[in-house]
Amino acid sequence: MSNPILDRVQKDAQRGYAGFRDTGAPQQGYSQPQAGYGQQGYAPQQGGYGQAPGGYGQQPYGQAPAGYGQQPQPGYGQPGPVGGLGGDGGGGRAITLDDVLMRTGALFAVMLAVAAVGWGLSAMVPALGSIMLMVGLVGTIGMSLFMMFRRKPVGAVVAVLYAVLEGALVGPISGFYHAIYDAPGTSVFESIVTQAILATLCVFGAMLVLYRTGVIKVTAKFRAIVSMMIVGYFVFSLINLGYMMFFDGSPFGFGGTGWLGIAISVFGTGLAAVTLALDFDAIDTAIRTSAPVSYGWHLAIGLLVTLVWLYLELLRLLARLRSD
């Protein structure tokens, strides 16, 4: 496991992408003549049937021409023809980096549009903003669990629905933080939301550079350690959420705005940042093993989840630092 939604990428890369190019796991000797089949034909007799004058038909009947069937058809982990049979399952082309970027950009556009509506509602009618926030919170947790245990990668419909729920969560939260921690007349560049967005982009860029240059190498041990941390922090976050809602009443929970709370936020921010490296590795793995193009929606959702998580952690960290 790494990013729980992208956990399946490593497994699918090893066992093959079900239904892609109408193949199963590569079989021994696939697309090569079977032992004895087609090598001696139907027992042609010397000088008899199948031997025509002038060399025509000298090759025994049933024996494949030279080079025929020697090149294996694409299987799992082998690049397939671009623009193949025009489908994602049972043919089609393999995924590219452009496919992932396009789908990620589309989901971000949907999320930002819904978030803008949530921001406006939280400012004009705080009660509606709170309802929208709870719908987004419950919806994103529920759909995250659904995608974690789903056997197949998600498609466009589920991906867009998840982006809508993310927007319903992010918009009201950002609006509430803006109302509480930004003084009236605050410059847009001094706004806590703007600073959190810029910090998210900076961390994303830094992690991409560290990953591409090999400073951060994603190994099996590295992935296992980060995965255990993610699971532990997820459980802690659920407990902390319950504590905030029913006992504390503050937007922070355990640790408050003291040094312990700041340390918790720093840990969460660092964990979200490191998870980006695992996401980059999952995307590289899917491209390298020729995943179907429809897999791009699942990869885009995984990257969106991590970036939203990173943004919310940075927003909480800045709010803690601004608190008295």
N, C-alpha and C positions, 0 to 999 in steps of 0.2 A: 504494500500500500504506500501511496505518497499523498498527493492530492486525492482524496477518496473518490472523486468522480473520475479521475484519470488513472486510477489503479488498474483498470482493465486493459490499458494500452500494452503494458509489458506482457500480460497473459495472452492477449490476442496476437501479439507479434510472434509469440512462441508457438501457439497452436494453430495459427492461421485465422483469417477473417472469414467467418462463416458465410457461405453463399456468394462470395466474390469470385467472379470468373467461372462460376459453375464447377468449382473444384473443391475437393476435400483436402486433407493432408496429402502431400505429395507421396505417391505410391512408388514402390521400388520398380524401377525400369519403366516408368510411365513415358509414353511416346517413343519407346524403343522397342524394336521387334522382340517378341517373346522367344525363348529358347526353342529353336526348331521351326518356329512359325515363319513362313515366308522365306526360309532360307533354301529349301529345296523344292518348293512348290508342290505340285501333285505328282511327285515321282516321275518326271519326264524321262523317257527312254532315250538313250543315245541314238542320234540319227533318226529318231522317230518323230512323234508328234511334238510340236512346239519348236521345231528347228526349220526355218524357212530359208529359201535360197537367198544368196546375197547378204547373209549375216542377219537378216530380219528375224527377230524372235530368238536369237541365240541365247539371250538371257533366259534362264528357266522361268516358266510361268509361275507367278506368285511371289517372285523375288523382287523387293523394292529397288527402284533405281538408286544409283549411287548418290548419297547425300539425303535421300528421302527419309524424313522422320528423325534425322540425327539431332536437329536442334529442338530441345525440349520446349514445350509450351510454358508460359509463365505460371508459376505457382506462388505459394506464399513466400514472401520475402524476396521475390524477383520482380524487377520493374516490368510492368506490362505496357502495351501499346497505348499511347495517348489518344484519347478519343476513340476507344475501341468499339464496343457494341452498343454504346449509347445508354447504358444502365449502370446503376451502382451495384446491384447484385446480379450475378449471372452475366458478367461482362462489365464494360465500362473502363474507366481509366483510373490510375492510381492518384493519390492525393499529392498536392504540391504545397509549398509554403504560401503561395499566393492564395490558394483555396482557404487555408486557415486564417490568413490575415483578412480576407474579404468577409468571411463569416464572423470573425471577431469584431470587425468594424461595424457590421450590420447590427449585431447584438448590442454593442455599446450605444449605437444611435437609438435603438428602441428603449434601452434602459434610461438614457439621458432624457428622452422625451417624457417618459412616465415620471421620472424623478422631478422634472420641472413642474409637472402638475401637482405632485405631492408637496413640493416646496410651497407652491402658491396656496394650497389648501391649508397647510400648517400655519401660514401667515394670516390668512383671512378667517378661517374657521378651525381653530386648533383641535376641536373635538373630532372633526372629519379627518384631520391630519393624523390624529392618534389612531383612529380606526383603520386608516390606510396603512399606517405603520404596522399594526398588529396583523393585518391581512398579509402584508409583505413578509413579516417575520415568520409567521406560522407556515405560509406558503413556501418560502425558500427552504426552511428546515425540512418540511415534508417532501418537497421535490428533490432535495439533496439526498435524503435517505432513499427515495424511489430510484434515483439514478445510480446510487451506490450498489444497490442489490439487483438492478435490472440486468438481464443477461445480454441484451443487445445495446449498442450505442444509441444515443438519442438522435432523433431527426430534427428537421427544421421547426415543426410545430411545437414540440416540447421545448426546444431551445429558445424560441421566441417567447413562449409562455413564461419560462424561467426568467428571461430578461425583463419581462413586464413586472414580475414579482420582485426582482431585485430593485427595479426602479421605484416600486411602491414602498420598499424598505428604506432605500438610500435617500430619497427625496425628503420625506418628513423628518428623518433624523438630522439631515443637513440643515433643514429649516429651523429645527428646534435649537441646535447648537449655535446657529447664527443669531437667533433671537436672544439666547442666554449669554453668549460669550463675546458678541460684537456690540460695542457701544453704538448708539445712534450716530449716523454720519461717518462711520468707519469706512476708510478707503477699501475698494475692492481687493487691493493687493495686501491689505492688512487683515482681511476677513479670515476667520479661522477655517472656513470651508476652502477658500482659494489656496491658503497655505497647505492644507491637507492634500488638495489635488496636486499641487506642484511637487510636494514631497513624495507623493505616490509615483508620479512620473519620473522623478529623479532616482528613486529606489529601483524602479523597473529598469531604467536605462543602465544603472550601475550593475545590477544583477545580470543583465544581458551581456554586458561587456566582460564581467568576471567569468561568466559561463563560456562565452565564445573564445576567450583567451586561454581557457584551461586552468585559470586560478582556482575555480570551483569545479571539481570533478565529481560527477554523480556516479557513485559506485553502489553495489548492492548493500554494503555495510552502511554507507551514508544514507541511503534511502530508508533502510530499516530503522536507523536511529531517529531520523526526522519523522518517520511515520508514527513511531511510538510517542513522540512529543506532540504531534498533531492530535492523536487520539486523547492523550491526557489533557491537553489544553481545551479540546472540544467538550469533554466531560466537565472540566472546571468551569467553562463558560456557561454551560447549562445550569450548573449549581449556582453560579454567581447571578445569573438572570433571575432565578427563583428567589434568591436572597434580596435582590434589588426590588422586585415587584411586591414581595409580601412582608419584608422586614425593614429594609434600609430606606427605600424611597428615593435614594440619590441615583444619578445616572452612571455611577461607577461601581458600587458594590464593595467587595472586599478591598481593603487598602485605602479606600477613599481617595483623597488628594495628597496623602502623605507620601513618604519615600517608598513605602511598600507598594502603594498603588502605582506610582511612577515606574517602579521596577517591574511590576506585572505588565504594564503597557509596553515597556521597552522589550520585554521578553516576547510578548505577542507580536509586536512589530517585526522583530528579528525573525521569528518563526515564519511569519507570512512572507517575508522577503526571501528566506531560504527556500520556501516552497516554490517560489518562482523558478528556481533552478531545476527543480524536479519537473515542473511543467514544461520548461524548454526541452528537457531530455525526453519527455514523453512525446512531444511534437516531433523531435528529431527521429525518434524510434518509429513512429507511425509513418513518416515520410520515407525513411530508409528501408522499411519492410513493405513498402507499396500498399499501404492501407487504401481501401476504396475512398473515392472522393467524398462520399456521404459522411465519412468519419470526421470530416472537418467541423461539423456542428458540435460533436462531442468534445473535441479539442478546444473549440472556441468557448464553450460553456465552462470547461475546467479552468481556462485562463481567466475568464471573467470572474469566476468565484474567488480566485486568489487575489485579484486586483481589488475587488470590492472589500474583501476581508482586510487587505493591507490598508486601504483608505480609511476604513472604520477604526482600525487600531491607531492609525496616525491621528485621526480626529479626536479620539479619546485621550491620547497622549498630550496633544496640544491643549485640550480642555483642562486636563489635570495640571499642566504647567501654568495655565492662566489663572487657575483658581487660587484664592487666598489661603 
